[in-house]
Amino acid sequence: LIGVATDCSFLLSSRGLLPLFFASMSSPWKHARQLPFLMSAIGDAGDVLVASRDAGAMSEKAVTGFRAFVLEALEYELIHPLCQQIETDLRIHIHSSQIAQMGKANPLKDGSADLLSVLSLPPVILLGLVVDIKEKVARYLDTTFYNLTTVTTHDWRTYEEMRTLAQGKYGVSLIETYLPTGSIEQGIDVLEIMRNIHVFVTRYNYHLHTQVFIERPGASKYISTIGIQQVAHSMRTHGTGIMNTTVNYTYQFLARKLAILSQFLFDDHIKSRLLRDVNFFRKEKKSLHNRYPYDRAHEFHTEIRRLGKADEEGNSYLDKFRELITEIGNALGYVRLIRSGGLNYVSSAVAYIPDIHAVDQARQKHVDGAVPTVAVPAASVPGAGEGVFKEFSEAVEGEAGLSDATRTAAVNLDSAINDLTLKFAAGTDFFQLLVDVFAPQLRAEEQRHLKNFYAIVPPLIINFVEHMLAAKDKLVKGKRQVGGAFSDDGFSLGIAYVLRLLEQRADFDSLHWFEAVNVRLREEGKVLDVQRGEKKRSTSDDEVESLQLSISRLRALQVEHDLVYFTLRGATVFFKS
């Protein structure tokens, strides 16, 4: 009697009501708890169809058609809105924590949908087909997050957080996308730059204060840049081991460039001219007020230009030497950028370690050369000579019943924590390493022709200032030509490095070069001001305009020399003893 009274086979002739029944369960979502009972009622109608098919009164097509109709109604009216609302809730939750201006929802005031009760429903059966709502939501989120990550790779972190939140808030287990974590900010891969550093230093200009490399204009409408954030993203992909590899590649590059530098200064014409200038300054130092004369440096610059062209582009030999110094500085700037990007990445990774000081204290308990109890490669034991962090590996030593994989995992965890904290705390002064490895060779007696290098720095600065004025002029006029730039601080960094290698910083300071430049430019400025005052009363407008251009040119020279002074001072800090 109960079976007859509760028979719902009439739904077979009223199937148009089923979409309405499903839609009513989503407003509010607590009604969705009735879904198993509704599916049971729909099963009565399905049983009638199956019995008719078995009796030969109806074809299999009628059964599959009814099943497809119910599944489509369930998907469209219930499952799809549920998936969209869960995705929206995850997005609002994540974005509200990332965007300060975005208000956070108050569930006590605004209310919240009881979505978890829908996901906790058991799987339902329809004509022999199992329908698991929670599994369908998981597949929807997996597909959505994967597709959106492939389209906008820079949002990978947001979708990873949403995936983790879905597990914690709704108990929905999502699969890993196995997409390489990337970013549109990553730009050129650091490994590609490292392998082709000889090309990179010639195509990019370095900005010292922001630690950014800017591609030099060329035929393309776009230029690339690479900074600390881009390097940090690459670190996340490749690991911090690329820092040491970068220094190795830079060492090989610098060895070749320093050999060329030595050859240039060994040339008889250059060597003899530098010797004459040094002897002249030593003899006339008092009469020159301890300032290296601007005219003599400019004469050197002009004399080298008279020697002819060093390439088809019309560059002089001093231009090529300036480019060599700049390439050395760009290579060092890249090492500095890698170091800063590594610290940026490590500082974010070390945030997952609750107490860094506790790690430091635990590390001190172990003596030099400590080896983990589980056999692992020697390279995986960082910090040798300073003690290693072994808290987790020691904790599993006395535990019985643990597998070898678990014990190895504990050692690997100790290794990761030890490596991160060491890199975060102290780090390595890569610049000092690159000074120590070359300085003994360049200061040797065989390289005594380098002892007057500091005397060629003033002509180099004059050459560099003219180069920067021309480069900025191209940018102002909108000429997208090779050579346009607003910064090329690799030159100052290269000068500071070579002076430190040769221990000639004090010798260069004794020239008081920038003081001599300021005195010379002030004197020229006074003369031009007097001429401008006289010509305003007695000459034509064209002559006054020509004089005004000369004054503007003089001011530009002053600005560029000041920029070189400040960047050179800043670069010198990196190479202090």
C-alpha positions in Angstrom: 0.0 0.0 0.0 2.8 2.4 0.8 4.5 1.7 -2.5 1.3 2.3 -4.4 0.6 5.5 -2.5 4.1 6.9 -3.1 4.4 5.8 -6.7 5.6 8.9 -8.8 5.5 7.3 -12.2 3.1 10.1 -13.2 6.2 12.3 -13.6 6.8 10.5 -16.9 3.8 12.4 -18.4 4.7 15.6 -16.5 8.4 15.8 -17.3 8.1 19.5 -18.1 7.9 20.1 -14.3 11.3 18.6 -13.6 13.4 21.7 -14.6 11.2 23.8 -12.3 11.7 21.3 -9.4 15.5 21.5 -9.9 15.5 25.3 -10.2 13.5 25.7 -6.9 16.2 23.9 -5.0 18.7 26.7 -5.6 16.6 29.4 -3.9 17.5 28.9 -1.2 20.1 26.2 -1.5 18.9 24.4 1.7 16.1 23.0 -0.4 18.7 21.0 -2.4 18.7 18.5 0.4 15.5 17.2 -1.2 17.3 16.2 -4.3 17.8 12.5 -3.4 14.0 12.2 -2.8 13.2 13.9 -6.2 15.7 11.6 -8.0 14.0 8.6 -6.3 10.6 9.8 -7.6 12.1 10.3 -11.1 13.4 6.7 -10.8 9.8 5.5 -10.6 9.1 7.0 -14.0 12.3 5.5 -15.3 11.2 2.0 -14.0 8.1 2.3 -16.1 10.1 3.0 -19.2 12.6 0.2 -18.5 9.7 -2.3 -18.0 8.0 -1.2 -21.2 11.4 -1.6 -23.0 11.8 -5.1 -21.6 8.3 -6.0 -22.7 9.0 -4.8 -26.2 6.4 -2.0 -26.1 9.1 0.8 -26.2 12.5 1.2 -27.8 15.8 1.8 -26.0 15.8 5.3 -27.5 12.9 6.4 -25.3 14.9 5.3 -22.2 18.1 7.1 -23.2 16.1 10.2 -24.3 14.4 10.4 -20.9 17.7 10.0 -19.1 19.3 12.7 -21.3 16.4 15.1 -20.6 16.7 14.7 -16.8 20.5 15.0 -16.8 20.3 18.2 -19.0 17.7 19.7 -16.6 19.8 18.8 -13.6 23.0 20.3 -15.1 21.4 23.5 -16.3 19.1 24.3 -13.4 21.1 23.0 -10.4 24.7 21.9 -11.0 25.8 24.8 -13.3 24.4 27.6 -11.0 26.0 25.8 -8.1 29.4 25.7 -9.9 29.2 29.4 -10.8 28.3 30.4 -7.3 31.1 28.5 -5.8 33.6 29.9 -8.3 32.3 33.4 -7.5 32.6 32.9 -3.8 36.2 31.7 -4.2 37.1 34.7 -6.3 35.6 37.2 -3.9 37.3 35.6 -1.0 40.7 35.6 -2.7 40.4 39.1 -4.3 39.2 40.7 -1.1 42.4 39.7 0.6 44.6 40.9 -2.3 42.8 44.2 -3.1 42.7 46.7 -0.3 39.9 48.8 -1.8 37.6 45.8 -2.1 35.2 45.4 0.9 34.9 42.0 2.6 31.6 40.3 3.0 30.1 39.9 6.5 28.3 36.6 6.6 26.4 37.6 9.8 25.1 40.7 8.2 24.7 39.8 4.6 24.0 36.1 5.0 25.7 33.2 3.1 24.5 30.5 0.9 24.6 27.0 2.4 26.6 25.5 -0.5 28.4 23.0 1.7 25.1 21.1 2.3 24.7 20.6 -1.4 28.2 19.3 -1.8 27.7 16.9 1.1 24.8 15.1 -0.7 25.5 11.5 -1.6 25.7 10.5 -5.2 22.2 9.9 -6.8 21.3 7.2 -9.3 19.3 7.8 -12.5 18.4 4.8 -14.7 21.6 3.0 -13.7 23.8 6.2 -14.1 25.6 7.6 -10.9 25.5 11.4 -10.7 28.0 12.8 -8.1 27.4 16.6 -7.7 30.6 17.2 -5.8 32.6 15.4 -8.5 31.0 17.6 -11.2 31.8 20.7 -9.3 35.4 19.6 -8.9 35.7 18.9 -12.7 34.1 22.3 -13.5 36.6 24.1 -11.3 39.5 22.1 -12.6 38.6 22.9 -16.2 38.0 26.6 -15.5 41.2 27.1 -13.5 43.3 25.2 -16.1 41.9 27.1 -19.1 42.2 30.5 -17.4 45.7 29.8 -16.3 46.8 28.9 -19.8 45.3 32.2 -21.1 46.7 34.4 -18.4 49.7 32.7 -17.0 50.5 35.6 -14.6 47.4 34.7 -12.6 48.7 31.2 -11.7 49.2 32.1 -8.1 45.6 33.4 -7.7 44.2 30.1 -9.1 46.5 28.1 -6.9 45.1 29.9 -3.9 41.6 29.4 -5.1 42.3 25.7 -5.5 43.6 25.5 -1.9 40.6 27.5 -0.6 38.2 25.1 -2.4 39.7 22.2 -0.6 39.6 23.9 2.8 36.2 25.6 2.6 34.2 23.1 0.5 36.2 19.9 0.7 36.5 19.8 -3.1 39.7 18.1 -4.1 41.1 19.6 -7.3 43.9 18.0 -9.4 47.2 19.8 -10.1 47.3 21.5 -13.4 51.0 20.7 -13.9 51.4 23.9 -15.8 54.8 25.7 -15.4 54.3 28.5 -13.0 55.0 31.6 -15.1 54.2 35.3 -15.4 54.0 37.8 -18.2 56.4 39.8 -16.0 59.0 37.1 -16.3 60.1 38.3 -19.7 63.3 36.7 -21.0 64.2 33.6 -19.1 67.3 34.1 -16.9 68.8 30.9 -18.0 68.6 32.0 -21.6 70.3 35.3 -20.7 73.0 33.4 -18.7 73.8 31.2 -21.7 74.1 34.2 -24.0 75.4 36.8 -21.7 77.8 38.0 -24.3 74.8 39.0 -26.5 72.7 40.3 -23.6 75.3 42.9 -22.4 75.5 44.4 -25.9 71.7 44.7 -26.4 70.5 46.0 -23.0 71.2 49.1 -21.0 71.5 49.0 -17.2 69.8 51.4 -14.8 71.7 51.3 -11.5 69.2 52.6 -9.0 66.1 50.6 -10.1 68.1 47.5 -11.1 66.4 47.2 -14.5 67.8 46.3 -17.9 66.1 48.0 -20.8 66.5 46.7 -24.3 68.1 49.1 -26.8 65.7 50.3 -29.5 65.8 48.5 -32.8 63.6 47.4 -35.7 60.9 46.1 -33.4 58.1 48.3 -32.1 58.5 46.9 -28.6 61.4 46.7 -26.2 61.9 44.2 -23.4 62.8 44.9 -19.8 64.0 42.7 -17.0 64.0 43.6 -13.3 64.0 42.1 -9.8 60.4 40.8 -10.0 61.0 39.0 -13.3 64.1 37.4 -11.8 62.2 36.3 -8.7 59.6 34.6 -10.9 62.4 32.8 -12.7 63.9 31.8 -9.4 60.6 30.2 -8.5 60.7 28.2 -11.6 64.4 27.2 -11.7 65.5 27.4 -8.0 68.1 29.5 -6.3 70.9 27.3 -7.7 71.1 29.5 -10.8 72.7 32.3 -8.8 76.0 30.4 -8.5 75.8 29.2 -12.1 75.3 32.9 -13.2 78.5 33.9 -11.4 80.4 31.1 -13.1 79.2 32.2 -16.6 80.0 35.8 -15.6 83.5 34.8 -14.5 84.2 33.3 -17.9 82.8 36.3 -19.7 84.8 38.8 -17.6 88.0 36.8 -18.2 87.7 37.3 -21.9 86.8 41.0 -21.6 89.6 41.8 -19.2 92.0 40.2 -21.6 90.8 42.6 -24.3 91.1 45.5 -21.9 94.7 44.6 -21.2 95.5 44.3 -24.9 94.1 47.8 -25.6 96.2 49.4 -22.8 99.2 47.5 -24.0 99.1 49.3 -27.3 102.2 51.6 -27.7 100.2 54.6 -28.6 97.8 54.3 -25.7 100.5 53.3 -23.2 102.8 56.1 -24.1 100.1 58.8 -24.1 98.9 57.6 -20.6 102.5 57.7 -19.3 102.9 61.3 -20.6 99.7 62.4 -19.0 100.5 60.9 -15.7 104.0 62.4 -15.6 102.6 65.8 -16.7 100.1 65.8 -13.9 102.6 64.7 -11.3 104.9 67.6 -12.3 102.3 70.3 -12.6 100.0 69.2 -9.8 100.5 72.3 -7.7 100.0 74.7 -10.5 96.9 72.9 -11.5 95.5 73.1 -8.0 95.5 69.3 -7.9 92.9 69.1 -10.7 93.5 67.1 -13.9 93.0 69.6 -16.7 89.9 69.2 -18.8 91.6 70.4 -21.9 94.2 67.6 -21.7 91.5 64.9 -21.3 89.6 66.4 -24.3 92.8 66.5 -26.3 93.3 62.7 -25.6 89.7 62.1 -26.7 90.3 64.0 -29.9 93.6 62.4 -30.6 92.2 58.9 -30.4 89.4 59.9 -32.8 92.0 61.0 -35.3 93.5 57.5 -35.4 90.6 56.4 -37.5 87.5 54.3 -37.3 87.4 51.0 -35.4 84.3 49.6 -37.2 82.0 50.3 -40.1 79.6 52.3 -37.9 82.2 55.0 -37.5 83.1 54.4 -33.9 86.5 55.4 -32.7 88.9 53.1 -30.7 87.9 55.0 -27.6 84.2 54.4 -28.4 84.9 50.7 -28.6 86.9 50.8 -25.3 83.9 52.6 -23.6 81.6 49.9 -25.0 84.0 47.2 -23.5 83.8 48.9 -20.1 80.0 49.1 -20.3 79.7 45.4 -21.2 81.8 44.5 -18.2 79.5 46.7 -16.0 76.4 45.2 -17.6 77.6 41.7 -16.7 78.2 42.8 -13.1 74.8 44.5 -13.1 73.2 41.2 -14.1 75.0 39.4 -11.3 73.6 42.1 -8.9 70.1 41.7 -10.4 70.2 37.9 -10.0 71.3 38.4 -6.4 68.5 40.8 -5.6 65.9 38.7 -7.3 67.2 35.7 -5.4 66.8 37.6 -2.1 63.3 38.7 -3.1 62.3 35.1 -3.8 64.0 33.7 -0.6 62.3 36.4 1.5 58.9 35.3 0.3 59.7 31.6 0.6 61.1 31.9 4.1 57.8 33.3 5.3 56.6 29.7 5.6 59.2 29.0 8.3 57.6 30.0 11.6 60.7 30.9 13.5 64.0 31.6 11.7 65.9 32.2 15.0 64.9 28.7 16.2 66.4 27.3 13.0 69.6 29.3 13.6 69.8 28.0 17.2 69.2 24.4 16.1 71.9 24.7 13.4 74.5 25.6 16.0 74.1 22.3 17.8 75.8 20.5 15.0 79.5 20.5 14.3 81.2 21.1 11.0 80.9 18.2 8.5 77.8 16.8 10.0 76.2 14.1 7.7 72.6 13.1 7.8 71.8 9.5 8.9 69.9 8.8 5.7 72.1 8.5 2.6 71.5 11.4 0.3 73.8 13.1 -2.2 76.5 15.3 -0.6 75.3 18.3 -2.6 72.0 18.2 -0.8 73.6 19.1 2.6 74.1 22.9 2.6 75.9 24.9 5.1 78.8 22.6 5.6 81.3 24.2 7.9 78.6 26.2 9.8 76.5 23.3 11.1 73.3 22.1 9.5 69.7 22.0 10.5 68.7 18.4 11.3 65.7 18.7 13.6 63.2 16.6 11.5 65.7 13.9 10.4 66.7 13.5 14.1 63.0 13.3 15.1 62.3 10.3 12.8 65.5 8.4 13.9 63.9 6.9 17.0 60.5 6.3 15.4 59.8 2.7 14.4 57.7 1.7 11.4 58.6 4.6 9.2 59.5 3.9 5.6 62.7 4.9 4.0 60.8 7.4 1.9 59.5 9.2 5.0 63.0 9.4 6.5 64.4 10.7 3.2 61.6 13.3 3.1 62.6 14.5 6.6 66.2 14.9 5.5 65.1 16.8 2.4 62.9 19.1 4.5 65.8 19.9 6.8 68.0 20.6 3.7 65.4 23.0 2.3 64.9 24.9 5.5 68.7 25.1 6.1 69.3 26.3 2.5 66.6 29.0 2.6 67.6 30.4 6.0 71.3 30.5 5.1 70.5 32.4 1.9 68.2 34.7 3.7 70.5 35.5 6.6 74.0 36.0 5.2 74.2 35.4 1.5 77.4 35.7 -0.7 79.1 38.8 -1.8 79.5 37.9 -5.5 81.2 41.1 -6.3 83.9 40.5 -3.8 84.4 37.0 -5.3 84.8 38.5 -8.8 87.3 41.0 -7.4 89.4 38.4 -5.5 89.6 36.0 -8.5 91.0 38.6 -11.0 92.8 41.1 -8.8 96.1 39.1 -8.2 96.6 38.5 -11.9 95.9 42.1 -13.0 98.1 43.5 -10.3 101.0 41.3 -11.2 104.2 42.6 -12.7 103.4 41.1 -16.1 100.4 43.5 -16.2 102.3 46.7 -15.2 101.0 48.5 -18.3 97.7 48.6 -16.5 99.0 50.8 -13.7 98.0 54.0 -15.5 94.5 52.9 -16.3 93.0 55.6 -14.0 94.5 58.3 -16.4 92.3 57.1 -19.2 89.1 57.4 -17.2 88.7 61.2 -17.8 88.8 60.9 -21.6 86.4 57.9 -21.2 83.9 60.0 -19.2 84.0 62.7 -21.9 83.4 60.1 -24.5 80.5 58.6 -22.4 78.9 62.0 -21.9 78.9 62.7 -25.6 77.5 59.3 -26.2 74.6 59.8 -23.7 73.7 63.2 -25.1 73.4 61.7 -28.5 71.4 58.8 -27.2 68.9 61.0 -25.3 68.7 63.3 -28.3 67.5 60.4 -30.4 64.8 59.6 -27.8 63.6 63.2 -27.6 63.3 63.5 -31.4 61.4 60.2 -31.6 64.0 58.5 -33.7 63.6 54.7 -33.1 67.2 54.0 -34.0 69.9 51.8 -32.5 71.6 53.8 -29.7 68.7 55.7 -28.3 68.7 55.4 -24.5 68.1 57.3 -21.3 70.5 55.4 -19.1 73.6 53.3 -19.5 74.9 52.9 -16.0 76.9 49.8 -16.9 79.7 52.2 -17.8 80.0 53.6 -14.2 79.8 50.1 -12.7 82.5 48.8 -15.1 84.8 51.8 -14.2 84.3 51.2 -10.5 85.0 47.5 -10.9 88.2 47.9 -12.9 89.5 50.6 -10.6 88.9 48.2 -7.7 90.6 45.4 -9.5 93.7 47.5 -10.1 93.5 49.2 -6.7 93.5 52.6 -8.4 90.5 54.3 -6.8 92.6 56.6 -4.7 94.7 57.4 -7.8 91.6 58.4 -9.7 90.3 60.5 -6.8 93.6 62.3 -6.7 92.8 63.7 -10.2 89.8 65.5 -8.7 88.3 65.1 -12.2 84.7 66.0 -11.5 85.8 69.1 -9.6 87.9 70.1 -12.7 84.8 69.6 -14.9 82.6 71.7 -12.7 85.2 74.5 -12.7 85.6 74.4 -16.5 81.8 74.4 -17.1 81.2 77.2 -14.7 83.8 79.4 -16.4 82.3 78.6 -19.9 78.8 79.4 -18.5 80.0 82.8 -17.2 81.5 83.6 -20.6 78.3 82.7 -22.4 76.2 84.7 -20.0 78.3 87.8 -20.6 78.0 87.2 -24.4 74.3 86.8 -24.2 73.9 90.0 -22.3 76.0 91.9 -24.9 74.3 90.4 -28.0 70.8 91.0 -26.8 71.4 94.7 -27.4 73.5 94.6 -30.5 72.9 91.5 -32.6 70.2 89.7 -34.5 67.8 87.2 -33.2 69.6 84.3 -35.0 72.8 85.0 -33.1 71.0 85.2 -29.8 69.2 81.9 -30.5 72.5 80.3 -31.4 74.0 81.5 -28.1 71.0 80.2 -26.2 71.6 76.7 -27.8 75.2 76.8 -26.6 74.0 77.6 -23.1 71.5 74.7 -23.2 74.2 72.4 -24.5 76.5 73.5 -21.6 73.7 72.8 -19.1 73.1 69.3 -20.6 76.9 68.6 -20.2 76.7 69.6 -16.6 73.7 67.3 -15.9 75.4 64.4 -17.6 78.6 64.8 -15.7 76.7 65.0 -12.5 74.9 61.8 -13.3 78.2 60.1 -14.0 79.5 61.3 -10.7 76.6 60.1 -8.7 76.4 56.7 -10.4 80.1 56.2 -10.1 80.0 57.0 -6.4 77.1 54.6 -6.0 78.9 51.9 -7.9 82.0 52.3 -5.8 80.1 51.2 -2.7 79.8 47.7 -4.1 83.5 47.3 -4.3 84.7 48.7 -1.0 87.3 46.6 0.8 
